[in-house]
């Protein structure tokens, strides 16, 4: 158990409905839940986490089967001080957002140093896009001064995954609004308002930071 997973485990109460997303810290939390033998109703948007749960003797249902969640834990590739997050590398952001919108609290478990003043431009904005719309979307993205590439792997639903890059993400919300309104775009990996708090490590201790709180 890590500092982060230990802190997260203490937030969970028996009988709660809990979603476990992806990432190494969520995997550690999944193992901690199994060891603690808590009576929970578990869900996950991540096939890998559901498989891990099965190997640990846990029954973890797909996140879209939940109609309400007490807590949802997840990882993220980049998070800024406003708790905007890019969850791009896994390509399952549609299902992660379903978990987020059903949860009373949507909490990101972050390695030390991943919470920063600005979103990391090395992390792409990923769109899930219906195949017939990809060509026109690439032209549209070019008009927004974004570099675009299409992944070889498809989404769980068989849609295309398009990665977009910019010199910086200072205007990411404005660009994202235009992109998600584009015909054929199914979901975006920008979580602009879903995150309620993050659990990370600062000065050797696990801390939970909510919106508007001090990040020092």
C-alpha positions, 0 to 999 in steps of 0.5 A, a space after each residue: 500500500 502506498 501513501 496515496 492508496 492508504 489515504 484514499 482507502 480511509 475515505 471509503 465506508 462499507 456499503 458504498 458504491 465506488 468506481 475504480 478507474 485506471 492507473 497505478 495508484 488506482 491499482 494499488 487502491 484496488 489491491 488495498 480494498 481486496 486486502 481490507 475485505 470491505 463490503 462494497 459495490 464496485 464499478 470501473 470504466 477500465 477493463 484492465 481494472 476489472 480484470 485486476 479485480 477479478 484476479 483479486 476475487 473482487 466483483 467489479 462491474 462496468 461503470 455505465 451500469 451504475 446509476 449513482 456512485 458515492 466515490 469515483 477514484 481515477 488517475 490522470 496524465 496532467 492536472 492543473 491547479 484549477 483541477 482541470 485534467 487531461 485523461 488522454 493516454 488510455 482512450 477510455 475517457 467516454 466511460 471515465 466521464 460516465 463514472 464522473 457524472 454519476 459520482 458524488 465525489 470524483 477524486 484523482 490519485 496523482 503521483 507527486 509532482 503531477 499537479 502543476 500550475 498549467 496543463 502539460 503541453 506534452 500531454 495530448 487532448 484526445 478525441 473519440 470520433 466516429 470514423 466518417 467524421 475523422 477527415 473533416 475533423 483533421 482539417 478543422 483542427 488544423 484551422 485551430 492551429 492544432 497538430 493532429 494524428 489518428 491512433 492505430 488503436 480504436 476505442 472500446 466502441 470501435 470509434 477512432 481516437 484522434 490526438 491533438 497537440 498545441 504549443 501550450 494549453 492556455 486556451 484549451 477550454 475554448 478549443 475543446 468547446 469547438 471540438 466537442 461541438 463538431 459533428 461526429 465527436 463523441 467525447 473529449 479527454 479534457 475534464 474541465 469541471 468534473 474533478 472534485 479533489 485530488 489526492 497526492 503526495 506533498 512534503 512526504 505526506 498524502 494530502 487531499 486538495 479541493 478546488 480553490 485550495 492552497 497547492 503549496 
